[in-house]
């Protein structure tokens, strides 16, 4: 199956045109899809509904056959699939098979993972050679002391060792993809490790590392303004108010 880019592009333009015109009846198909291979997680992250075991959804693993049925319908129109939502995708033993099947439809694929599980050399080779385009590795700290404060029940050593294994395996296989990205949520308790994490990322050879300020309780908010979403939000709001005020005087 080699679905032409033209079909995907025409569908995308159709959807975007209807979106801009606020159509009440939308024709066409989704071009971006989020799939939860598993809505179960092995960690208890503080601000995550799944991690806090709130029980808002019944726990389940997505069977490959259901995924296949969905992709057979949407695949010709999809540009991208995110394999993650409220769970740890690698808890689904058929994850690699799902990625491989999606690639038959020329779909860009990305996985978000906490890396807190056993990755064998064979699993590393299988997932990296599946055609996957990107892996976001969520590791919020550069030591166990900081990491476990938010990623409760997690092991920094395991996550970091798995990260190194993926980087090494990718090099051994001579692959350009997937892009291996270290995602670091910045809180007050781990902001002092940003530079340490940058150094570690460079030493093991990940493709990139990113630092993100999450929306969280006030006592967790970092002191560094660039990672404080509440300051950013207030600044944007004040900027919009100032713009409206200036515009109002100019047209009065």
C-alpha positions, 0 to 999 in steps of 0.5 A: 500500500503506497497511498499518495500524498495528494489524497492526504493533502486534499483531505487536509485542505478540505478539513481546514477550509471547513474549520475556517468557515465554521462548518456545522457539517464536516466532510472529510476525515481526520488527518491527525490521530491520537491513539492510546495503546494502553490507558494503564500506567506503571507510575503514579505521577502527581498531576496525572489522572491515570497516575493518581488512579482516579478510575475515570476510565476502565483499564484496557489494552488496545488489541491490534485487530481493533487498531488495524480496523481503525487504520484501514479506514483512516490511514489513507488520510492521516499524516500523523499518529501520536501513540500515547494519551493517558497511559504508557504505550509500551505496556501494550505488547503489540505496540511495535506491530501497530507502528509497522502497520501504520507505516504501510499508510505512510503515516508519521508516527511518534511515541511518548514513554516514561521508559520505566520498564524492561527494554531488552536489546531485541525490543530496542532493535524492533521498535527502532527499526519499525519505521517509527519517526520520533520517541519522546522520553519523559524523564523529569530530573537528572537524579533519583532524588529529583526524578521520583518526586513527580514520577512516583514509583519510577526509577531514574536509573532504569529510565536513563539506562533505557535511554542510553540503550535506545541511543546506542542501538540506533547508532549500531543499526545506522538509523536516521530515525526515530528522533530520540528526544529527552522531555524534561518537565521543569518544577521548582524541585528539579530546576537546578538540574537543567544544566546537568541534564543538558550535559548528560544528554550530550554525553549519551547522544540523544538527538535533542532535549527539551525543557517544559514548564507544566501547569501545576499547583503553585508550590510546584511552579519553578522560580525560573520565569521562562518555565512559569506558565502562569507568568507567561499567561499573564504577560500575554493577557496584559499584552492583549489588553494593552493592544486593545486599549491603544487601538481603541484610542487610535480609532476614537 
